[in-house]
Amino acid sequence: MNTAESFTRVLHERHSVRAYRPIPVPPALLEEVLALARLAPSGANLQPGSFIAVQGEVRRAMSADLVQAWRHQQQEAEDYSYFPDPMPMALKRRQMASAKALYEALGIAREDRVGRDAQFERNFHFFEAPVALVVTIGHDLGSGCYMDLGMALYGLMLAAQAHGLSTCAIGAMASYPSLIRRHLSLDSTSKIVCGIALGYADPEAAVNQTRTARTEVGEYFKTVGEG
Ligand SMILES: Cc1cc2nc3c(=O)[nH]c(=O)nc-3n(C[C@H](O)[C@H](O)[C@H](O)COP(=O)(O)O)c2cc1C
């Protein structure tokens, strides 16, 4: 397989994994994947953002508090806005299609609120992945730096995939930035961007059969002017 073929394969094979085998990830491998992620370009090479591996009792206590906060519908001001409110119908359709793919893989019916909530809670446990990362960014950085960090996040996902690991970004974490800062002893200069679950995919888990589609190139690409 040549370079283009193997890279294309990594791109196609990466997908969000929401169930993991209970096998530890060697620390050196995690560091290698993070270093590869940091090869991402960034404006003026600022390399914004940080990754925090959350382990042991800190992870257990933080996850427990996140679940409680969510169950009690506690509201926190988010550090940054993600989704448009209201969501335009064209985007809503994509959001609904990704949720449908997830719940169909799990065999959870649309009206099964309990089943959907149980799956949602798993976000706050980092899907029991052996590696739980919290991604932060400086409070004074602009939208461009979020774009830079996003490139590093995709670099992380692809590097992980190429090394036999899987990932899932967890935007749900961004709903509770103060709670997370408290558990990680961070001050308000760190904004909470998302969580990342990382580890070896459980191939038997139904949830990992979830696959999403992409829009056609013609929907987001056009040519203007003479060729
Ligand atoms: C920044 C970001 C945040 C995400 N947050 C969540 C999340 O909170 N929970 C979840 O189950 N999936 C989450 N996802 C996964 C998306 O649902 C997934 O990437 C999308 O449906 C496309 O599917 P794929 O990753 O399998 O290709 C997130 C993805 C990204 C990039």
PDBQT file of the ligand as one rigid body, heavy atoms in Angstrom, charges set to zero:
ROOT
HETATM    1  C1  LIG A 301     -15.733  18.461  18.919  1.00  0.00    +0.000 C 
HETATM    2  C2  LIG A 301     -16.596  17.232  18.912  1.00  0.00    +0.000 A 
HETATM    3  C3  LIG A 301     -17.429  16.982  19.991  1.00  0.00    +0.000 A 
HETATM    4  C4  LIG A 301     -18.187  15.799  20.035  1.00  0.00    +0.000 A 
HETATM    5  N1  LIG A 301     -18.959  15.538  21.128  1.00  0.00    +0.000 NA
HETATM    6  C5  LIG A 301     -19.570  14.324  21.240  1.00  0.00    +0.000 A 
HETATM    7  C6  LIG A 301     -20.250  13.981  22.443  1.00  0.00    +0.000 A 
HETATM    8  O1  LIG A 301     -20.346  14.772  23.405  1.00  0.00    +0.000 OA
HETATM    9  N2  LIG A 301     -20.798  12.738  22.522  1.00  0.00    +0.000 N 
HETATM   10  C7  LIG A 301     -20.714  11.838  21.504  1.00  0.00    +0.000 A 
HETATM   11  O2  LIG A 301     -21.215  10.719  21.656  1.00  0.00    +0.000 OA
HETATM   12  N3  LIG A 301     -20.093  12.157  20.337  1.00  0.00    +0.000 NA
HETATM   13  C8  LIG A 301     -19.501  13.365  20.192  1.00  0.00    +0.000 A 
HETATM   14  N4  LIG A 301     -18.829  13.685  19.048  1.00  0.00    +0.000 N 
HETATM   15  C9  LIG A 301     -18.772  12.718  17.951  1.00  0.00    +0.000 C 
HETATM   16  C10 LIG A 301     -19.652  13.156  16.775  1.00  0.00    +0.000 C 
HETATM   17  O3  LIG A 301     -20.978  12.828  17.043  1.00  0.00    +0.000 OA
HETATM   18  C11 LIG A 301     -19.118  12.424  15.522  1.00  0.00    +0.000 C 
HETATM   19  O4  LIG A 301     -17.818  12.871  15.248  1.00  0.00    +0.000 OA
HETATM   20  C12 LIG A 301     -19.992  12.655  14.291  1.00  0.00    +0.000 C 
HETATM   21  O5  LIG A 301     -21.293  12.129  14.472  1.00  0.00    +0.000 OA
HETATM   22  C13 LIG A 301     -19.370  11.987  13.056  1.00  0.00    +0.000 C 
HETATM   23  O6  LIG A 301     -19.198  10.607  13.305  1.00  0.00    +0.000 OA
HETATM   24  P1  LIG A 301     -17.783   9.893  13.245  1.00  0.00    +0.000 P 
HETATM   25  O7  LIG A 301     -16.850  10.616  14.203  1.00  0.00    +0.000 OA
HETATM   26  O8  LIG A 301     -18.040   8.485  13.674  1.00  0.00    +0.000 OA
HETATM   27  O9  LIG A 301     -17.255  10.003  11.856  1.00  0.00    +0.000 OA
HETATM   28  C14 LIG A 301     -18.117  14.879  18.949  1.00  0.00    +0.000 A 
HETATM   29  C15 LIG A 301     -17.289  15.162  17.870  1.00  0.00    +0.000 A 
HETATM   30  C16 LIG A 301     -16.547  16.312  17.830  1.00  0.00    +0.000 A 
HETATM   31  C17 LIG A 301     -15.632  16.570  16.668  1.00  0.00    +0.000 C 
ENDROOT
TORSDOF 0
